[in-house]
Every structure is written in structure tokens, then in C-alpha cells.
Amino acid sequence: MPDPRLQERACAFVIPKPGETPTLAEVVACLESKEIARQKFPERLEIVGEFPMTPSGKVQKFRLRELVAAQLGQPPVR
């Protein structure tokens, strides 16, 4: 997601299992249990129904950046 000082910050986009609604705290706890470096932890959690995909099946990350930037009212980071 865009950040005026650091240029970009981490945002996790998650497709939850049916009936589940994960929180940012739960995602961070999961990453801590796997001993992931803290600087890689997301600072925002976005719940989505599906990821935007290319015809070959790759996630279109630029569209995810555009989505969160629009929600924050900022221009997307390129």
C-alpha cells in the first residue's frame, strides 16, 4: 500500500475459508509462529473474494496496489 514516507508498506490480501473472518492480529500471530521476520509483517489486512488474475493464472499485483490505494485515497505505487 502507498506510504508518503517509506514509498510502500505491506498489506496482506486474504481469501478466507467460508465462514471465517481472519483479523490482522491473527495473521500476525501466524507469521510470528512461523518465525517470519517482523519487517515483513503486513500493516493492513484486506479481505477479498478472489485475486485479479492474468489469462495465464498469475496474480495481477498492480491491481491489488490500485485497489488499496483507491481505498486510502492515494495514488498507487508503481
N, C-alpha and C positions, 0 to 999 in steps of 0.2 A: 504494500500500500504506500502511497506517496507520503513523504515527510519533508517539511521545509528545511530542516537542519541536516538530516542524515541522507536525504535523497529518497530513501526507501526503507520500509520496515516490514517485518514478517507478518503475514496474515495467513491463517490456515483456512482453506476451503474444505468442508467436510460434507460427505453424503452419508447421513446417519442410517442405521438399520431401521426398519419400520418400527414405530412406537418408541424410539429412543430420541432424546434430545440432549446431546453432549454439551457440556459447558466448557468455557476456556480453561477453568480450573481443572477439570477432568483431563483435558488434553495435555495440559502442562504436567499434571501428576503422572500421566502415562509416559511422557517423554523423560521425566526425571527417573522413573523406574527403569528405563532403558539406558540410563546414563548418557543421554544426549547432551551436548554442550549447551549451557544456558543461553549463549548468544544466538542460538538457532531456534529458540522458543518463539512461537507466534505471540504477538501482542493483541491480536484481534482474531475472532472466530466468525466465519461466515458459513451458515448452513445453506446448502444448495441441493436441488433435486437431481441435477446432473451437471457434468462438466461440458463446456463447449469443446467439440472435437473437430479435427480435420477429417476429410474423407478417408485418410489412411489410418485414423484411430488415435492420433496424438492429441493431447490436451492443448487447447489454444490458451496459453498462459497470458498472452496480451489481452485477451477478452476478460479474463479474471481481474487483471490490473485495471482495466477500464471500468468494470463493474464496481469495484471497491472505491475507485477514485470518484465515480459519479455519486456514490452514497455519501462520501466525505465532502463532496462539493469542490474537489480539486482536480487539476489536470492530471491525466495518467502519466506515470513514469515510463519512459521509453528506454 
